Structures are given as structure tokens and as C-alpha cells.
Amino acid sequence: MSHPKFILVSDPKTPLAGTFVYGMVDQHRDLVQGYGKVHGGGWYLKDDSKKTMTLYGSSGDYGEPRLAFLNRIPRELKGYTFIFSPGWNLPGNELDLAEVEWI
């Protein structure tokens, strides 16, 4: 059964540039194909009407997302507000995307 999951990954050529990869998958590791090091992950809730992408929790495969590595996001999400919450029922904090590269 697929679920909305995300990971942060870096390419060996740019080890400090974390790319946001997301999709409907069974396991977080299903998102890793073709990428290098994984810097954690979790689940997401994308609300197109509010233009928000809320990131939750921690990946069972890779642990908590290291948000300091979140600096490359797919262009289709430009204009979305990103929020991180450690759990579904916990308050979230808006992420600063000022330095993000939209790819």
C-alpha cells in the first residue's frame, strides 16, 4: 500500500545539497533510486488549495529529516509554504526557504 513519503538526498558531487524527493510509495527506500546519501525523511501532507506542504515525523528506514540539508526542491512546489511537525498532532514550524534552489 502506497503512502505519501519524502526523503532528503544528496548527490556525491554535491554532498551538502539536499534534494527533496517525495511520492506515493510503500517504503522510503523506494524513493532513493539514483541518488546518493539519504539525510532522513518522513511523511507529507500536500494541500494544493492552501499551497502548503506539511512534513511530518521520521522515516523508519532513514530517521528524522536533517532539515539543514533541505536546499533543493522540485520547481512544481515553488510558492508552497513548507511546514515541519515532529508528529501528526503536534504544532509545526514554517521552514525558511529563502536559500532554496528550485530545480
C-alpha positions, 0 to 999 in steps of 0.5 A: 500500500502506497503512502505519501513519503519524502526523503532528503538526498544528496548527490556525491558531487554535491554532498551538502545539497539536499534534494527533496524527493517525495511520492506515493510509495510503500517504503522510503527506500523506494524513493532513493533510486539514483541518488546518493546519501539519504539525510532522513525523511518522513511523511507529507501532507500536500494541500494544493488549495492552501499551497502548503506542504506539511512534513511530518515525523521520521522515516523508519528506514532513514530517521528524522529529516536533517532539515539543514540539508533541505536546499533543493526542491522540485520547481512544481512546489515553488510558492508552497509554504513548507511546514515541519511537525515532529508528529501528526498532532503536534504544532509545526514550524514554517521552514525558511526557504529563502536559500532554496534552489528550485530545480 
